[in-house]
């Protein structure tokens, strides 16, 4: 099971809000039933799994095909924002004592 560390999840939420705006972050309403190798990392090191939405413009995320569906369509314009987020998370973490 992938379980986020509460403090690390808040750190990620704060970073997303400052970098991309509060409207670009949402807490999941329910846990994701994902099978994720990252869970093994989180058993050893406090962290948080962050997902980045890439639903096509005009599509309803609630009804869009999931990542692994052959019907999934992604908006590649969010890739730069995702890379910027991951870089910012790393820079902020490295800057902490």
C-alpha positions as CSV (number, residue, x, y, z in Angstrom):
1,X,0.0,0.0,0.0
2,X,1.3,3.5,-0.8
3,X,0.9,5.8,2.2
4,X,2.0,9.4,2.1
5,X,3.7,11.0,5.0
6,X,1.4,13.8,6.2
7,X,4.2,16.4,6.5
8,X,5.6,15.5,3.1
9,X,2.2,15.7,1.5
10,X,1.7,19.2,3.0
11,X,5.1,20.2,1.7
12,X,4.1,19.0,-1.8
13,X,0.7,20.8,-1.6
14,X,2.3,24.0,-0.5
15,X,4.9,23.8,-3.3
16,X,2.3,23.2,-6.0
17,X,0.2,26.1,-4.7
18,X,3.1,28.5,-4.8
19,X,4.5,27.4,-8.1
20,X,1.3,26.8,-10.1
21,X,-1.5,28.3,-8.0
22,X,-3.9,26.8,-5.5
23,X,-6.4,25.9,-8.2
24,X,-3.9,23.4,-9.6
25,X,-3.8,21.3,-6.5
26,X,-6.5,19.0,-5.1
27,X,-6.4,16.4,-2.4
28,X,-7.8,13.1,-3.5
29,X,-11.3,12.5,-2.1
30,X,-10.6,8.8,-1.6
31,X,-7.4,6.8,-1.6
32,X,-6.2,5.6,-5.0
33,X,-6.3,1.8,-5.4
34,X,-3.0,2.0,-7.3
35,X,-0.3,-0.7,-7.2
36,X,2.8,1.4,-7.0
37,X,6.5,0.4,-6.5
38,X,7.0,3.8,-4.9
39,X,5.2,2.3,-1.8
40,X,8.5,0.5,-1.0
41,X,10.4,3.8,-1.0
42,X,7.8,5.3,1.3
43,X,8.2,2.5,3.8
44,X,11.8,3.5,4.2
45,X,11.8,7.3,3.6
46,X,9.1,9.8,4.4
47,X,7.6,11.2,1.2
48,X,4.5,11.6,-0.9
49,X,3.2,10.3,-4.2
50,X,2.1,13.3,-6.3
51,X,0.1,12.7,-9.5
52,X,-0.1,15.3,-12.2
53,X,-3.3,15.6,-14.3
54,X,-3.0,15.7,-18.1
55,X,-6.6,15.4,-19.2
56,X,-7.2,16.9,-22.7
57,X,-8.7,20.4,-22.8
58,X,-12.5,20.2,-22.8
59,X,-12.5,16.6,-21.4
60,X,-14.2,15.9,-18.1
61,X,-11.5,14.3,-15.8
62,X,-14.2,12.4,-14.0
63,X,-15.1,10.5,-17.2
64,X,-11.8,10.5,-19.0
65,X,-10.0,7.2,-19.6
66,X,-7.5,6.2,-17.0
67,X,-3.7,6.3,-17.6
68,X,-3.4,2.6,-18.6
69,X,-6.5,2.5,-20.8
70,X,-5.9,2.2,-24.6
71,X,-8.4,5.0,-24.9
72,X,-6.4,7.5,-22.7
73,X,-5.6,10.8,-24.4
74,X,-3.1,13.2,-22.7
75,X,-2.5,16.9,-23.0
76,X,1.3,17.0,-23.5
77,X,1.4,20.8,-22.8
78,X,1.4,20.0,-19.0
79,X,4.8,18.2,-19.2
80,X,6.8,21.4,-18.7
81,X,4.7,22.2,-15.6
82,X,5.2,18.7,-14.2
83,X,9.0,18.9,-14.8
84,X,9.1,22.3,-13.1
85,X,7.2,21.0,-10.1
86,X,9.5,18.0,-9.6
87,X,12.5,20.2,-10.0
88,X,11.1,22.8,-7.5
89,X,10.3,20.0,-5.0
90,X,13.9,18.8,-5.2
91,X,15.4,22.2,-4.9
92,X,13.3,23.1,-1.9
93,X,14.1,19.8,-0.2
94,X,17.8,20.2,-0.8
95,X,17.7,23.8,0.5
96,X,16.4,22.7,3.9
97,X,18.9,22.1,6.6
